[in-house]
């Protein structure tokens, strides 16, 4: 009679889980280090070798995982989109729209999410937008980021339209343009980074301006 393979399988499963967790932690360390290096030294002046040294990994490991600096930027941006909570910001936005019937509360929720996502994502996008002037590879990445944000804003606008929340005459396209404008990294740059607007006030500004542009007067609250 053959001995039971149970303990061996459990050991292998444990080892696999541990390796996956170690890989996740290493990836997170690389992304966090890359973000710090880019924001401190600039995109062009920051080398993969410098990031690897600071993150205590090999250069080959970075290229294998991310494919170079543009891949690192993509990972940094995707991490920023998750916001500050344990549940990614987009998932919380989807849940809010599915469960909430008051459009003002939906938009207020978006304003709060902006205060999580913008401080993380806007500086890196603005950095890369500037660097793209001399790096054609970054132009493609920026187009990808912009297209992704527009798709998201169009989805949000379409949901508002289907629920009958938009003011009369407001098309999905026009609503998406409003949402695109108030979620722009440039707006965060103008009001928070340049004007010093407190983050909570910025979130309220985004919500109030968005509601004023999209909703009928009776749904705009006390904006």
Secondary structure, DSSP 4 states (H G I P E B T S, - for coil): -PPP-HHHHHHHHHHHHHHHHHHHHHHHHHHHHHHHHHHHH-TTT--HHHHHHHHTS-HHHHHHHH-SHHHHHHHHHHHHHT-SSSS-HHHHHHHHHHH---HHHHHHHHHHHHHHHHHHHHHHHHHHHHHTTT-HHHHHHHHHHHHHHHHHHHHHHHHHHHTT-BPTT--HHHHHHHHHHHT-HHHHIIIIIIT---HHHHHHHHHHHHHHHHB-GGGSTT-
